[in-house]
Amino acid sequence: MDDRQGQDLVLIERALAGDAEAFGDLVSRYQNMVASVAWRFGTPRDEIEDLVAEVFLKVYRSLDRYRPEHPFSTWLYRVAQNEAVDRARRRRREAGRADELPETIAAPGQGAGRAMLADERARLLRQALAELPAHYREVLALVHFEEMRVEDAARALGIPEGTAKTRLMRGRRALGRLLARRWPDVFGDRA
């Protein structure tokens, strides 16, 4: 067990004992991760804050069901992912349209030209990711954007590690082909 997981367990025990400040510390520690999950799964920017609040409300209500043999971040990721996917389904049903991903990503510390190119590449990458099958997109998001180890991503998704590795490899390949085929001038051999 790493130090962060040990600290999480202490906070969880305190929160379960009624210490609201301990739960607030968990929220502070992980709210950016939950927001990132929401964004990666296509939650519109103006709904991310509501989704984060809803996720932590669900976590608070079900904290006693958390199993400490797994990292808290993995369990929290799964709750956030489920909420993001459920909201996306509701939006599609209500609006009869496909998920939309945010239009821009900030590229701090770059010159204007490089920032514009980075923004364009990021926009095209999000567009291509949105077109991948969900089972590829989920593993890619966990491993590359959330920087989870493959074994933790597999656990978060409830699939065997070998399946996660296969989906990751196939997802990368499919994404690379899609990017190179659609936008060869932007991605070409580098996809």
C-alpha positions in Angstrom: 0.0 0.0 0.0 1.4 3.4 -1.0 1.5 6.4 1.2 -1.4 8.1 -0.6 -3.6 5.1 -0.2 -2.8 5.0 3.5 -3.7 8.6 3.9 -7.0 8.0 2.0 -7.8 5.1 4.3 -7.3 7.3 7.4 -9.6 10.0 5.9 -12.2 7.4 4.9 -12.3 6.0 8.5 -12.6 9.5 9.9 -15.3 10.4 7.4 -17.2 7.2 8.3 -17.0 8.2 12.0 -18.7 11.4 11.1 -15.8 13.8 10.5 -17.1 16.1 7.8 -13.7 17.8 7.5 -12.0 14.4 6.6 -14.5 13.9 3.8 -13.9 17.5 2.7 -10.2 16.6 2.5 -11.0 13.6 0.2 -13.1 16.0 -2.0 -10.2 18.4 -2.2 -7.8 15.7 -3.0 -9.8 14.1 -5.8 -12.2 16.8 -7.3 -9.9 17.6 -10.2 -9.6 13.9 -11.0 -13.4 13.6 -11.1 -13.7 16.7 -13.2 -11.2 15.3 -15.6 -13.1 12.0 -15.8 -16.3 13.9 -16.6 -14.5 16.0 -19.3 -12.9 12.9 -20.8 -16.3 11.2 -21.1 -17.8 14.1 -22.9 -19.6 16.0 -20.2 -20.2 19.6 -21.4 -18.1 22.1 -19.5 -21.1 23.8 -18.0 -22.2 20.5 -16.4 -18.9 19.3 -15.0 -19.3 21.1 -11.6 -22.7 19.5 -11.1 -21.4 16.1 -12.0 -18.5 16.4 -9.5 -20.9 17.4 -6.8 -23.2 14.5 -7.6 -20.3 12.0 -7.7 -19.1 13.1 -4.2 -22.7 12.9 -2.9 -23.0 9.4 -4.1 -19.5 8.5 -2.7 -20.5 10.0 0.7 -23.7 7.9 0.8 -21.9 4.7 -0.2 -18.5 5.2 1.5 -19.2 2.3 3.8 -19.2 0.0 0.7 -15.7 1.0 -0.3 -13.3 -2.0 -0.2 -9.9 -0.9 1.1 -7.9 -3.6 -0.6 -8.2 -1.5 -3.8 -7.1 2.1 -4.2 -9.8 4.7 -3.3 -9.0 6.5 -6.6 -9.9 3.4 -8.6 -13.2 3.1 -6.9 -13.9 6.8 -7.2 -13.0 6.7 -10.8 -15.6 4.0 -11.5 -18.3 6.1 -9.7 -17.3 9.2 -11.7 -17.2 7.2 -15.0 -20.6 5.7 -14.3 -22.2 9.1 -13.6 -20.6 10.6 -16.7 -21.8 7.7 -18.9 -25.3 7.9 -17.4 -25.5 11.6 -18.0 -24.3 11.2 -21.6 -27.1 8.6 -22.2 -29.7 10.9 -20.7 -28.5 13.8 -22.9 -28.6 11.6 -26.0 -32.1 10.5 -25.2 -33.3 14.0 -24.4 -31.7 15.8 -27.2 -31.4 12.9 -29.8 -27.8 13.9 -30.6 -24.3 12.5 -30.1 -22.1 13.5 -27.2 -20.1 16.6 -27.6 -16.6 17.1 -26.2 -15.3 20.5 -25.2 -14.0 22.6 -28.0 -10.8 23.8 -26.6 -8.0 22.9 -24.2 -5.7 25.5 -22.7 -2.1 25.1 -23.7 -0.3 27.2 -21.1 3.3 28.4 -21.7 3.3 28.2 -25.5 3.6 30.8 -28.1 0.4 31.8 -29.9 1.2 29.7 -33.1 2.2 26.6 -31.1 -0.8 27.0 -28.8 -3.2 27.2 -31.8 -1.6 24.1 -33.3 -1.8 22.3 -29.9 -5.5 23.4 -29.6 -6.3 22.1 -33.1 -4.5 18.8 -32.5 -6.3 18.4 -29.2 -9.7 19.2 -30.8 -9.1 16.7 -33.5 -7.9 14.1 -31.0 -11.0 14.5 -28.9 -13.2 14.3 -32.1 -11.4 11.0 -33.0 -11.6 9.6 -29.5 -15.4 10.3 -29.4 -15.7 8.1 -32.5 -13.9 5.1 -31.1 -16.0 2.4 -29.5 -16.5 3.1 -25.8 -14.6 0.0 -24.7 -11.4 1.4 -26.4 -12.1 5.0 -25.3 -12.5 4.0 -21.6 -9.1 2.2 -21.4 -7.3 4.9 -23.4 -8.7 7.6 -21.1 -7.8 5.8 -17.9 -4.2 4.9 -19.0 -3.2 8.0 -20.9 -5.3 10.8 -19.4 -5.8 9.6 -15.9 -2.3 8.0 -15.8 -3.5 4.8 -14.2 -1.6 1.6 -14.5 -3.2 -1.0 -16.8 -4.0 -3.3 -13.8 -5.8 -0.4 -12.0 -7.7 0.5 -15.2 -8.8 -3.1 -15.6 -10.0 -3.1 -12.0 -11.9 0.2 -12.5 -13.6 -1.1 -15.6 -14.3 -4.5 -14.1 -12.5 -6.4 -16.8 -9.5 -8.8 -16.7 -6.1 -7.2 -17.1 -5.4 -9.0 -20.3 -8.6 -7.6 -21.8 -7.6 -4.1 -20.8 -4.2 -4.6 -22.4 -5.8 -5.8 -25.6 -8.3 -3.0 -25.7 -5.5 -0.5 -25.0 -3.4 -1.8 -27.9 -6.3 -2.0 -30.3 -7.6 1.4 -29.2 -4.2 3.0 -29.8 -4.0 1.4 -33.2 -7.6 2.4 -34.2 -7.0 6.0 -33.0 -3.7 6.3 -34.9 -5.3 5.0 -38.1 -8.3 7.3 -37.7 -6.1 10.3 -37.1 -3.7 9.6 -39.9 -6.5 8.8 -42.4 -8.6 11.9 -41.6 -6.0 14.5 -40.9 -2.7 13.3 -42.5 -1.4 16.9 -42.6 -1.8 17.3 -38.9 -0.9 13.8 -37.6 0.7 11.9 -40.5 3.2 9.4 -39.2 3.1 10.8 -35.7 -0.4 9.5 -34.7 
